[in-house]
Structures are given as structure tokens and as C-alpha cells.
């Protein structure tokens, strides 16, 4: 899927419009839940885009093929992400106690 060719201002303004349309019939808790869900979606997109950018940069700088990066570096990066998430979960548990 590709995004239509629109200006940054139009793209941002459309997000504002959609946001205001979504809040009309929602309670504060529903707005919070929806907002958190949308932020999660956004973070997944940003993380994926960043990872692809890192892969492309490594390919261009080191002439490494894509499969080597995906298999070796990808697993290592995922393991580091899991460790970081586990640390965040532990920190949150400690704050709750």
C-alpha cells in the first residue's frame, strides 16, 4: 500500500480531523483506550520502518546481503527487545507494589 501524494500539512490536518471525529461519542476511558491503541500501531510502524532503514544502510555500507541481516542481526535485535520489554514489565511491577 502506498500513501497518496499529499503535502505534510494536509496529511497532519487529516489526522486532526479524524481525531476530532473519533472523540464525539466516546467516554474519556474509551478515548484513552483508543488513543493508546493508535499509539501502539504507530510505534509498530515506526519500529518496522527504522529496522528496514538500518538493514538498507548496512546493505549499502557493507555490501551484506539482506538474508544475512534478517536472520542473524534480526534475531539478536529481537532478543534485545524482549530483554528490554521484560525489564520494563519488572519495573512496572515494582512500582505497583
Secondary structure, 3 states (H helix, E strand, C coil): CCCCCCCHHHHHHHHHHHHHHHHCCCCHHHHHHHHHHHHHHHHHHHHHHHHHHHHHHHHHHHCCCHHHHHHHHHHHHHHHHHHHHHHHHHHHHHHHC
